[in-house]
């Protein structure tokens, strides 16, 4: 299945809400072992919150090797590629290392309580 991100989200892939929208679209397709292509042609601006919600949480239920096999992001600019790579690496560690996940969750909770 191919999805055009410009049509679905627009020129700016920034918010976690937009990332969640992409996640909810592709997650069932990937779980059904269907290949998914996300075409980013025309998208100009990227931010980590978008990628964290669109891609990062996929690794909670999908093994990295399956995600690599099934999911293709095409027409990303250099900044988008760099952010996506960082998000994927961080998510792999977060979901595979329970001690790291616990420490990170604790820090996030503590910082949230200071706001």
NUFI-285127 format. One record per residue (C-alpha): residue number from 1; x, y, z. Coordinates in Angstrom, 3 decimals. Last residue first. Layout:
BEGIN
+-----+----------+----------+----------+
| num |     east |    north |       up |
+-----+----------+----------+----------+
| NUM |        X |        Y |        Z |
...
+-----+----------+----------+----------+
END
This chain:
BEGIN
+-----+----------+----------+----------+
| num |     east |    north |       up |
+-----+----------+----------+----------+
| 115 |    5.890 |   21.906 |   34.979 |
| 114 |    8.018 |   20.141 |   37.598 |
| 113 |    5.866 |   16.983 |   37.496 |
| 112 |    6.536 |   16.558 |   33.783 |
| 111 |   10.274 |   16.537 |   34.477 |
| 110 |    9.917 |   13.754 |   37.033 |
| 109 |    7.700 |   11.719 |   34.718 |
| 108 |   10.139 |   12.096 |   31.821 |
| 107 |   13.065 |   11.082 |   34.035 |
| 106 |   11.184 |    8.017 |   35.313 |
| 105 |   10.166 |    6.979 |   31.796 |
| 104 |   13.804 |    7.194 |   30.714 |
| 103 |   14.978 |    5.060 |   33.624 |
| 102 |   12.288 |    2.425 |   33.018 |
| 101 |   12.932 |    2.299 |   29.263 |
| 100 |   16.695 |    1.943 |   29.798 |
|  99 |   16.118 |   -0.949 |   32.228 |
|  98 |   13.590 |   -2.587 |   29.864 |
|  97 |   15.976 |   -2.500 |   26.887 |
|  96 |   14.333 |   -3.676 |   23.637 |
|  95 |   11.528 |   -1.111 |   23.329 |
|  94 |   13.602 |    1.963 |   24.177 |
|  93 |   16.693 |    0.780 |   22.292 |
|  92 |   14.799 |    0.151 |   19.070 |
|  91 |   12.918 |    3.417 |   19.583 |
|  90 |   16.141 |    5.417 |   19.861 |
|  89 |   17.504 |    3.853 |   16.668 |
|  88 |   14.230 |    4.443 |   14.794 |
|  87 |   13.995 |    8.062 |   15.977 |
|  86 |   17.594 |    8.775 |   14.963 |
|  85 |   17.119 |    7.289 |   11.483 |
|  84 |   13.876 |    9.224 |   10.998 |
|  83 |   15.522 |   12.500 |   12.023 |
|  82 |   18.420 |   11.975 |    9.624 |
|  81 |   16.187 |   10.954 |    6.716 |
|  80 |   13.909 |   13.950 |    7.259 |
|  79 |   16.875 |   16.321 |    7.291 |
|  78 |   18.237 |   14.818 |    4.070 |
|  77 |   14.934 |   15.073 |    2.198 |
|  76 |   12.531 |   12.142 |    2.259 |
|  75 |   11.366 |   10.992 |   -1.171 |
|  74 |   10.506 |    7.455 |   -0.080 |
|  73 |    9.846 |    5.906 |    3.316 |
|  72 |    9.607 |    2.131 |    2.959 |
|  71 |    8.070 |   -0.201 |    5.509 |
|  70 |    7.757 |   -3.977 |    5.154 |
|  69 |   11.290 |   -5.375 |    5.282 |
|  68 |   12.755 |   -2.812 |    7.643 |
|  67 |    9.701 |   -3.160 |    9.906 |
|  66 |   10.078 |   -6.931 |    9.865 |
|  65 |   13.767 |   -6.671 |   10.821 |
|  64 |   12.941 |   -4.166 |   13.572 |
|  63 |   10.332 |   -6.485 |   15.165 |
|  62 |    6.824 |   -5.063 |   15.224 |
|  61 |    4.829 |   -4.545 |   18.423 |
|  60 |    6.584 |   -1.732 |   20.343 |
|  59 |    8.647 |   -0.981 |   17.246 |
|  58 |    5.666 |    0.742 |   15.639 |
|  57 |    5.893 |    3.339 |   18.427 |
|  56 |    8.820 |    5.018 |   16.740 |
|  55 |    7.299 |    5.355 |   13.284 |
|  54 |    4.385 |    7.804 |   13.136 |
|  53 |    4.459 |    8.919 |   16.772 |
|  52 |    8.196 |    9.421 |   17.101 |
|  51 |    8.404 |   10.643 |   13.497 |
|  50 |    5.957 |   13.505 |   14.093 |
|  49 |    7.538 |   14.412 |   17.433 |
|  48 |   10.990 |   14.439 |   15.756 |
|  47 |   10.263 |   17.249 |   13.326 |
|  46 |   10.069 |   17.489 |    9.535 |
|  45 |    9.583 |   20.399 |    7.113 |
|  44 |    9.343 |   20.358 |    3.314 |
|  43 |    6.952 |   17.604 |    2.236 |
|  42 |    6.564 |   17.665 |   -1.552 |
|  41 |    7.385 |   13.996 |   -2.053 |
|  40 |    7.147 |   12.196 |    1.311 |
|  39 |    5.880 |    8.884 |   -0.090 |
|  38 |    5.110 |    6.367 |    2.640 |
|  37 |    5.347 |    2.864 |    1.243 |
|  36 |    3.736 |   -0.029 |    3.086 |
|  35 |    4.275 |   -3.752 |    2.567 |
|  34 |    1.534 |   -5.962 |    4.038 |
|  33 |    2.394 |   -8.297 |    6.922 |
|  32 |   -1.098 |   -7.901 |    8.441 |
|  31 |    0.588 |   -6.122 |   11.361 |
|  30 |    2.087 |   -3.721 |    8.800 |
|  29 |   -1.331 |   -2.888 |    7.345 |
|  28 |   -2.861 |   -2.473 |   10.800 |
|  27 |   -0.082 |   -0.020 |   11.813 |
|  26 |   -0.144 |    2.026 |    8.596 |
|  25 |   -3.183 |    4.272 |    9.056 |
|  24 |   -3.073 |    4.586 |   12.840 |
|  23 |    0.627 |    5.449 |   12.649 |
|  22 |    0.034 |    8.123 |   10.004 |
|  21 |   -2.624 |    9.819 |   12.147 |
|  20 |   -0.397 |    9.474 |   15.212 |
|  19 |    2.351 |   11.356 |   13.380 |
|  18 |   -0.110 |   14.129 |   12.535 |
|  17 |   -1.113 |   14.414 |   16.204 |
|  16 |    2.555 |   14.268 |   17.258 |
|  15 |    3.130 |   17.412 |   15.268 |
|  14 |    5.799 |   18.280 |   12.735 |
|  13 |    5.296 |   16.878 |    9.279 |
|  12 |    4.868 |   20.140 |    7.360 |
|  11 |    3.995 |   20.161 |    3.664 |
|  10 |    0.591 |   18.502 |    4.140 |
|   9 |   -0.693 |   15.583 |    6.247 |
|   8 |   -2.549 |   13.063 |    4.045 |
|   7 |   -1.997 |   14.627 |    0.625 |
|   6 |    1.649 |   15.486 |    1.289 |
|   5 |    2.086 |   12.111 |    3.002 |
|   4 |    1.190 |   10.149 |   -0.107 |
|   3 |    0.380 |    6.594 |    0.975 |
|   2 |    1.336 |    3.451 |   -0.936 |
|   1 |    0.000 |    0.000 |    0.000 |
+-----+----------+----------+----------+
END
